[in-house]
């Protein structure tokens, strides 16, 4: 961007947003900072780092010589993000609240607040890029493939992209840390934050148990044998390996649909299906079990960065991610409307999970995506459960 602007940067206390603020100031922009407080239920909890993060953000602002404002968005977060998070978990799906947080808080509530302050642009420390073209704005992957965060930003629209800067999107993380240290940023060596923003490093099941009642039930294998007990279907996700409590159980037989392997009965167990009506968790042995592999999916609640209600994918070499950190998978768009997207994959995808997001790409361009609603596994416990219910 050639012209100098008034830019409000979201300063989180982490090194990425700190370097983003530094780069903006170096370019000559009028830079102001906002620290966003999005969660306050556990303010004094061991796992809540909000107070520590604010102290770090203030220290960065002091070094850079910029003003910083503390803004509490926790009420908006609870209404727009956390309520949806709980609703999805209660329904047996696995939502991604960080995606909704970006769309509803960081690039809506924060953006609105910054505009009221007279800002022309906002900026964050996300590893992504925005490209202005004669036909509008494109969301591109960050140049550091290991840190690219476009997956979490795929719900941004044209209005949001037009007001957003990602100053570190052109950088490698190693170079960013080296720069932070060379200019004396106090958080240059600070550990990257991980996990869901409002949960932090705390045990996830213990946190969720504060809001969702436990409803124990059986864990069954593909032979319909009970092999354990679950604590409540909401506390598990497809592909989950840890926390099943059945690590030592051996399967007496294998179905013909699964090819035998050496030491097959010692393979770890994975969650394959959640039968909500029967309150039954289905588990299978082996990472590559057919029940964990899907050839196709459907998605709803669609959002496209182009602003189109129904984009035209003809001529595009489409790839997709069904989870963050996944390698882009070649796929074909079978159909798309305003409400539903249907995809098929060239190679089966592992543990496609309802509630998570599928995000589409054309090369480095993030096109948008939607929330996974259905999937076609090579062995369908869902179909078996429906047939069983129909015959009951």
Buried (B, 14 or more C-beta within 10 A) or exposed (E): EEEEBBBBBBBBBBBBBBBBBBBBBEBEBBBBBBBBBBBBEBEEEEBBBBEEBBBBBBBBBEBBEBEBBEBEBBEBBBEBBBEBBBEBBBEBBBBBBBBBBBBBBBBBBBBEBBBEEEBBBBBBBBBBBBEEEEEBBBBBBBBBEEBBBBBBBBBBBBEBBEBBBBBBBEBBBEEBBEBBEEBEBBBBEBEEBEEBBBBBEBEBBEBBBEEBEEEEBBBBBBEEEEBBEBBBBBBBBBBBEEEBBBEEBEBEEBEEEBEEEEEBEEBBBBBBBBBBEBBBBBBBBBBEBBBBBBBBBBBEBBBBBBBEEEBEBEEBEBBBBBBBEEEBBEBEBEEBEEEBBBBEBEEBBBBBBBBBBBBBBBEBBBBBBBBBBBBBBBBBBBEBBEEBEEEE
